[in-house]
Amino acid sequence: MPKIKSLSGASKRFKRTGSGRFKRGQSHTSHILTKKSTKRKRHLRSGELVAQADTPAVRRMLPYSV
């Protein structure tokens, strides 16, 4: 049985946690930052977990993240 390729875009965006969930970065942090408040930008720096509904799709994209 051949190996399954991981989706390279997903492997750059998601990391598996110890409990089996996936970490992701926040959006809206790359440009047009002058109109965003300092508080908003500071809260966007922290990571977030992928929603439970989206976890099966991410797991399919990253078959060897188990």
GIVEN-V509678 format. One record per residue. OMEGA is omega in radians with two decimals (NA if undefined). BURIAL is b if it has 16 or more other ideal C-beta (glycine too) atoms within 10 Angstrom, else e. Layout:
# GIVEN-V509678
omega: (OMEGA & OMEGA)
burial: (BURIAL & BURIAL)
This chain:
# GIVEN-V509678
omega: (-3.13 & 3.09 & 3.07 & 3.12 & 3.00 & 3.05 & -2.96 & 3.09 & 3.13 & -3.12 & 3.08 & -3.01 & -3.03 & 3.05 & -3.14 & 3.07 & 3.14 & -3.12 & 3.09 & 3.08 & -3.09 & 3.04 & 3.07 & 3.07 & 3.13 & 3.06 & 3.10 & -3.11 & -2.97 & -3.14 & -3.05 & -3.08 & -3.05 & -3.12 & 3.13 & -3.09 & 3.13 & 3.13 & -3.13 & 3.13 & 3.13 & 3.13 & 3.10 & 3.14 & -3.07 & 3.11 & -3.10 & 3.06 & 3.08 & -3.14 & -3.11 & -3.12 & -3.10 & -3.08 & 3.11 & 3.12 & 3.13 & 3.13 & 3.08 & 3.13 & -3.11 & -3.01 & -3.08 & 3.14 & -3.12 & NA)
burial: (e & e & e & e & e & e & e & e & e & b & e & e & b & b & e & e & e & e & e & e & e & b & e & b & e & e & e & e & e & e & e & e & e & e & e & e & e & e & e & e & e & e & e & e & e & e & e & e & e & b & e & e & e & e & e & e & e & b & b & e & b & b & e & e & e & e)
